[in-house]
Amino acid sequence: MGTYLRLTITGTLDLRDGTGHAVHPLSDVISTVWCRVPANWLTDGRLPAGRQRLLLDHLIGTEPDEHRARLMIRTVRTDLLTDGEARDRPWLTEPAGRYTCTPDGSLRPAGHDRF
């Protein structure tokens, strides 16, 4: 079944103008993403930084795109759900993305009924 977690990502836009970066620190964007990850991804009940980075790379991308602004991550909060919290299915009441993570770290979008 896996472990359910909520990633709360706070970032700001990194606007590229050809001469450098113009960042507006007051334009933070907060996104919530629900993920179901393999249980063996956890170490001592926590998601290791390398695994978190892998999820973020899949969600946001690793390569800058010259045609659009890039999200610069400021903070990431990872909340692991207990079995009781997962039974309540809190992702049904939040307008957030839902993804199932395969053992190799690939993410697949998941609908309400398949998550």
C-alpha positions in Angstrom: 0.0 0.0 0.0 2.8 2.5 0.8 3.0 5.5 3.0 1.0 8.7 2.4 2.6 12.1 2.8 1.9 15.7 2.1 4.5 18.0 0.6 4.0 21.7 1.2 6.3 23.6 -1.1 7.0 27.3 -0.7 8.8 28.9 -3.5 9.3 32.1 -5.4 9.7 32.8 -9.1 13.2 33.0 -10.6 12.6 35.3 -13.5 15.4 35.2 -16.1 15.9 38.4 -18.1 19.0 37.5 -20.1 21.3 39.5 -17.9 20.8 37.7 -14.6 18.1 36.8 -12.2 15.4 39.1 -11.0 13.7 37.5 -8.1 10.7 39.0 -6.3 10.9 37.7 -2.7 7.3 38.8 -1.9 5.8 36.6 -4.6 5.9 33.3 -2.7 3.8 30.5 -4.1 2.6 27.7 -1.8 1.7 24.4 -3.3 0.5 21.2 -1.7 1.1 17.8 -3.2 0.0 14.4 -1.9 2.2 11.4 -2.5 2.0 7.7 -1.8 5.6 6.4 -1.6 6.9 2.9 -1.0 7.2 2.1 2.7 10.8 1.2 2.4 11.6 4.8 1.3 11.4 5.9 5.0 14.3 5.9 7.4 13.4 6.0 11.1 9.9 7.2 10.2 11.2 10.0 8.0 11.6 10.7 4.4 15.4 11.2 3.7 16.5 14.4 2.0 17.6 12.5 -1.1 14.2 10.9 -1.6 12.5 14.3 -1.0 14.8 15.8 -3.7 13.9 13.0 -6.1 10.2 13.8 -5.6 10.8 17.5 -6.1 12.8 16.9 -9.2 10.0 14.9 -10.7 7.4 17.5 -9.7 9.2 20.7 -10.7 11.9 19.5 -13.0 15.7 19.8 -13.0 16.4 21.7 -16.2 15.8 25.5 -16.4 13.5 26.5 -19.3 14.5 29.8 -21.0 10.9 30.5 -22.0 9.3 30.5 -18.6 10.0 31.4 -15.0 11.4 28.7 -12.7 10.2 28.0 -9.2 13.0 28.6 -6.7 12.2 26.4 -3.7 12.4 28.2 -0.4 11.0 25.6 2.0 9.6 22.1 1.9 7.6 20.6 4.7 6.9 16.9 4.6 4.1 15.5 6.7 3.8 11.7 7.0 0.3 10.6 7.6 -0.5 8.0 10.3 -2.7 5.1 9.3 -5.7 6.8 11.0 -5.1 10.0 9.1 -4.8 8.1 5.8 -8.1 6.3 6.5 -9.7 9.7 6.7 -8.4 10.5 3.1 -7.7 14.3 3.7 -6.6 14.7 0.0 -10.3 14.5 -1.0 -11.0 17.9 0.5 -7.9 19.8 -0.7 -7.4 21.0 -4.3 -3.9 19.5 -4.6 -2.1 17.1 -6.9 -2.0 13.4 -6.0 0.8 11.1 -7.1 1.8 7.5 -6.6 5.5 6.9 -6.5 7.0 3.8 -7.9 10.0 2.1 -6.3 12.4 3.8 -8.9 11.0 7.3 -8.0 8.8 7.9 -11.0 5.5 9.7 -10.2 2.2 8.9 -11.7 -0.8 11.1 -11.3 -3.5 9.4 -9.3 -7.2 10.2 -9.2 -9.4 10.3 -6.0 -10.4 6.7 -6.5 -6.9 5.3 -7.2 -5.0 7.0 -4.5 
